[in-house]
Amino acid sequence: MDEPGGISDRTAKLLEVFGIHLLGAFRDLVPIIVVIAGFQLLVLRQPFPELVDMLGGLVLVILGLAFFVLGLEIGLFPIGEAMAEAFARKGSLFWLLLFGFGLGFSTTVAEPALIAVTKEAAVVAADGKFIPPDADSMRSYALGLRITVALSVGVAIVVGLLRILKGWPIQYLIIGGYVAVMIITVFAPKEIVGIAYDSGGVTTSTVTVPLVTALGVGLAATIRGRNPLVDGFGLIAFASLLPMVFVMAYGMVLFR
Amino acid sequence: MDVLAQFADTLVLTARDILPVAALLLFFHLVVLRKPLPNWKRVSLGFLFVLVGLALFLDGPETALFPIGKIMAKQLSAPEFVFGEKTAPPDAAWYAYAWVFVFGGMIGFAATVAEPALIAVSFKAQEVSRGGLSQWGLRVAVAIGVATGIGIGTFRIVTGTPLYFYILAGYAIVIVQTVFAPREIIALAYDSGGVTTSTVTVPLVTALGLGLTETVPGRDPALDGFGLIAFASVFPIMTVMGYAQTAQWVSRRKARAAREE
């Protein structure tokens, strides 16, 4: 093991790095503070509601942001890149795509924002008499939506990885996807359009994004003839686009 | 003690979100790739930091920032503030709510700057482009996009115009821009649309939309409350491509000026 001096040196280094991240996190939150304080004092001219709670929350957010970004740099990014490199060297398309699908599906199906949105959508659907207004059918409708979105994110990562491997230009795929969204919007039941559009945004969580980005960029950097900037990004774009198509299709199948 | 108990709860919930991902990574690394984890101590510490950071992050806004966002949306759209009367006149003009749009835009900008997922992507973009793209330039470009999106999205809620009309028009603009934008930026621009809407922006924006639909007369929270997130995902695509187009235009002009001298 390391000698004691080495350990305390490393701890000191870690603390120093954490301090720098703490400052950075504070800087990132200054705009929120300025906007809220400015509007309260200058426009609304009302006393601050729950000032102490808000300051406490702000401290938590700054700490959280610093921890997250530090963890990103020493944990999520290196592992994502190491795996991309290992997959590229192994050369097995099947396992890479299975990994991509698993990553997309597993991070999405448990995503709290998605659970909240699908619950809300079930209430709206029950109000609109699209599904029977009892707890059972509402639960199964919400679960169906969640599985649909998670499947679509898994498929999206697979398509995105294939694009990086084959070097397909992203714009044709994405524009094709948008055109598909436009066409399906016309035929999809109105009640599902709002939730379908929002589901594209909520799927890409804070843990998924760094991992998927590191995977894509790492892959593009390892494969000859690919540029990490041109080819490495774009996985998240697919993960925000495909859920819209899948959810509207789900609505069309269910409500017909 | 209450705060600690609540934090422990959030920590457990966050751990439940991260566990499947960690299990997946471990399985593929050890079983499929058959490799020991590189620097496993450092990486596990990193995962622990991410876990603690996310839990703090989810707890903080929930107890403080989001209720405030909702309260302020209500205060700014309350009839007493907008019209100085107890009830809103039935034929109120949309510009009476101007402060709401300004607030929505500014809070959208501020929330985006603090969005951890965007920090991650712009960090990578700067690294990969070897400094050709600046982390802050990208974050500000995305934040301006979100600000515009939320500003227009709140306008839509106040006027009650249909969502798909705006979003389809937005896509049309994105498609046209894609044809002219530099090739290197396209994938990144599309990514930034999905990235902006996570931990900070989604709850804050949802609170804003719901607060608005409760006070603006004739709006239904279930129907009109949705859709702000969609606005926040389309507009950054435009501003990021616009940012790259402007940067390219400026550098070309400089190059031409240098040649003519």
Chai-1 contact restraints between the chains, C-beta under 6 A:
chainA,res_idxA,chainB,res_idxB,connection_type,confidence,min_distance_angstrom,max_distance_angstrom,comment,restraint_id
A,D28,B,V113,contact,1.0,0.0,6.0,A-B,restraint_1
A,D28,B,A114,contact,1.0,0.0,6.0,A-B,restraint_2
A,L29,B,A114,contact,1.0,0.0,6.0,A-B,restraint_3
A,P31,B,A110,contact,1.0,0.0,6.0,A-B,restraint_4
A,P31,B,V113,contact,1.0,0.0,6.0,A-B,restraint_5
A,I32,B,A110,contact,1.0,0.0,6.0,A-B,restraint_6
A,V35,B,M106,contact,1.0,0.0,6.0,A-B,restraint_7
A,V35,B,I107,contact,1.0,0.0,6.0,A-B,restraint_8
A,V35,B,A110,contact,1.0,0.0,6.0,A-B,restraint_9
A,F39,B,F103,contact,1.0,0.0,6.0,A-B,restraint_10
A,V43,B,W99,contact,1.0,0.0,6.0,A-B,restraint_11
A,L44,B,Q75,contact,1.0,0.0,6.0,A-B,restraint_12
A,P49,B,I71,contact,1.0,0.0,6.0,A-B,restraint_13
A,D53,B,A64,contact,1.0,0.0,6.0,A-B,restraint_14
A,M54,B,A64,contact,1.0,0.0,6.0,A-B,restraint_15
A,M54,B,I68,contact,1.0,0.0,6.0,A-B,restraint_16
A,G57,B,G60,contact,1.0,0.0,6.0,A-B,restraint_17
A,G57,B,T63,contact,1.0,0.0,6.0,A-B,restraint_18
A,G57,B,A64,contact,1.0,0.0,6.0,A-B,restraint_19
A,G57,B,L65,contact,1.0,0.0,6.0,A-B,restraint_20
A,L60,B,L56,contact,1.0,0.0,6.0,A-B,restraint_21
A,L60,B,D59,contact,1.0,0.0,6.0,A-B,restraint_22
A,L60,B,G60,contact,1.0,0.0,6.0,A-B,restraint_23
A,V61,B,G60,contact,1.0,0.0,6.0,A-B,restraint_24
A,L63,B,L56,contact,1.0,0.0,6.0,A-B,restraint_25
A,G64,B,G53,contact,1.0,0.0,6.0,A-B,restraint_26
A,G64,B,L56,contact,1.0,0.0,6.0,A-B,restraint_27
A,G64,B,F57,contact,1.0,0.0,6.0,A-B,restraint_28
A,F67,B,F49,contact,1.0,0.0,6.0,A-B,restraint_29
A,F67,B,V52,contact,1.0,0.0,6.0,A-B,restraint_30
A,F67,B,G53,contact,1.0,0.0,6.0,A-B,restraint_31
A,F68,B,V50,contact,1.0,0.0,6.0,A-B,restraint_32
A,F68,B,G53,contact,1.0,0.0,6.0,A-B,restraint_33
A,F68,B,P116,contact,1.0,0.0,6.0,A-B,restraint_34
A,L70,B,F49,contact,1.0,0.0,6.0,A-B,restraint_35
A,G71,B,G46,contact,1.0,0.0,6.0,A-B,restraint_36
A,G71,B,F49,contact,1.0,0.0,6.0,A-B,restraint_37
A,G71,B,V50,contact,1.0,0.0,6.0,A-B,restraint_38
A,G71,B,G53,contact,1.0,0.0,6.0,A-B,restraint_39
A,L72,B,A120,contact,1.0,0.0,6.0,A-B,restraint_40
A,I74,B,R42,contact,1.0,0.0,6.0,A-B,restraint_41
A,I74,B,G46,contact,1.0,0.0,6.0,A-B,restraint_42
A,G75,B,V43,contact,1.0,0.0,6.0,A-B,restraint_43
A,G75,B,G46,contact,1.0,0.0,6.0,A-B,restraint_44
A,G75,B,F47,contact,1.0,0.0,6.0,A-B,restraint_45
A,I79,B,V43,contact,1.0,0.0,6.0,A-B,restraint_46
A,A82,B,P38,contact,1.0,0.0,6.0,A-B,restraint_47
A,A86,B,L33,contact,1.0,0.0,6.0,A-B,restraint_48
A,A86,B,K35,contact,1.0,0.0,6.0,A-B,restraint_49
A,W95,B,V32,contact,1.0,0.0,6.0,A-B,restraint_50
A,F99,B,F28,contact,1.0,0.0,6.0,A-B,restraint_51
A,G102,B,L24,contact,1.0,0.0,6.0,A-B,restraint_52
A,S106,B,P20,contact,1.0,0.0,6.0,A-B,restraint_53
A,S106,B,L24,contact,1.0,0.0,6.0,A-B,restraint_54
A,T107,B,V21,contact,1.0,0.0,6.0,A-B,restraint_55
A,A110,B,D17,contact,1.0,0.0,6.0,A-B,restraint_56
A,A113,B,V202,contact,1.0,0.0,6.0,A-B,restraint_57
A,V124,B,A222,contact,1.0,0.0,6.0,A-B,restraint_58
A,I170,B,I186,contact,1.0,0.0,6.0,A-B,restraint_59
A,I170,B,A187,contact,1.0,0.0,6.0,A-B,restraint_60
A,Q171,B,T178,contact,1.0,0.0,6.0,A-B,restraint_61
A,Q171,B,I186,contact,1.0,0.0,6.0,A-B,restraint_62
A,I174,B,Y190,contact,1.0,0.0,6.0,A-B,restraint_63
A,I175,B,I175,contact,1.0,0.0,6.0,A-B,restraint_64
A,Y178,B,Y171,contact,1.0,0.0,6.0,A-B,restraint_65
A,M182,B,L168,contact,1.0,0.0,6.0,A-B,restraint_66
A,T185,B,Y164,contact,1.0,0.0,6.0,A-B,restraint_67
A,G194,B,F226,contact,1.0,0.0,6.0,A-B,restraint_68
A,G194,B,G227,contact,1.0,0.0,6.0,A-B,restraint_69
A,Y197,B,A230,contact,1.0,0.0,6.0,A-B,restraint_70
A,D198,B,F226,contact,1.0,0.0,6.0,A-B,restraint_71
A,D198,B,I229,contact,1.0,0.0,6.0,A-B,restraint_72
A,D198,B,A230,contact,1.0,0.0,6.0,A-B,restraint_73
A,G201,B,T197,contact,1.0,0.0,6.0,A-B,restraint_74
A,G201,B,I229,contact,1.0,0.0,6.0,A-B,restraint_75
A,G201,B,S233,contact,1.0,0.0,6.0,A-B,restraint_76
A,T204,B,G194,contact,1.0,0.0,6.0,A-B,restraint_77
A,T206,B,P116,contact,1.0,0.0,6.0,A-B,restraint_78
A,T206,B,A117,contact,1.0,0.0,6.0,A-B,restraint_79
A,T206,B,S198,contact,1.0,0.0,6.0,A-B,restraint_80
A,T206,B,T199,contact,1.0,0.0,6.0,A-B,restraint_81
A,V207,B,V21,contact,1.0,0.0,6.0,A-B,restraint_82
A,V209,B,A117,contact,1.0,0.0,6.0,A-B,restraint_83
A,V209,B,A120,contact,1.0,0.0,6.0,A-B,restraint_84
A,V209,B,V195,contact,1.0,0.0,6.0,A-B,restraint_85
A,P210,B,A120,contact,1.0,0.0,6.0,A-B,restraint_86
A,T213,B,V121,contact,1.0,0.0,6.0,A-B,restraint_87
A,T213,B,K124,contact,1.0,0.0,6.0,A-B,restraint_88
A,V217,B,K124,contact,1.0,0.0,6.0,A-B,restraint_89
A,V217,B,V128,contact,1.0,0.0,6.0,A-B,restraint_90
A,P228,B,V128,contact,1.0,0.0,6.0,A-B,restraint_91
A,L229,B,V128,contact,1.0,0.0,6.0,A-B,restraint_92
A,L229,B,S129,contact,1.0,0.0,6.0,A-B,restraint_93
A,L229,B,E184,contact,1.0,0.0,6.0,A-B,restraint_94
A,V230,B,E184,contact,1.0,0.0,6.0,A-B,restraint_95
A,F233,B,A187,contact,1.0,0.0,6.0,A-B,restraint_96
A,F233,B,L188,contact,1.0,0.0,6.0,A-B,restraint_97
A,F233,B,D191,contact,1.0,0.0,6.0,A-B,restraint_98
A,G234,B,A187,contact,1.0,0.0,6.0,A-B,restraint_99
A,I236,B,D191,contact,1.0,0.0,6.0,A-B,restraint_100
A,I236,B,G194,contact,1.0,0.0,6.0,A-B,restraint_101
A,I236,B,V195,contact,1.0,0.0,6.0,A-B,restraint_102
A,A237,B,Y190,contact,1.0,0.0,6.0,A-B,restraint_103
A,A237,B,D191,contact,1.0,0.0,6.0,A-B,restraint_104
A,S240,B,G194,contact,1.0,0.0,6.0,A-B,restraint_105
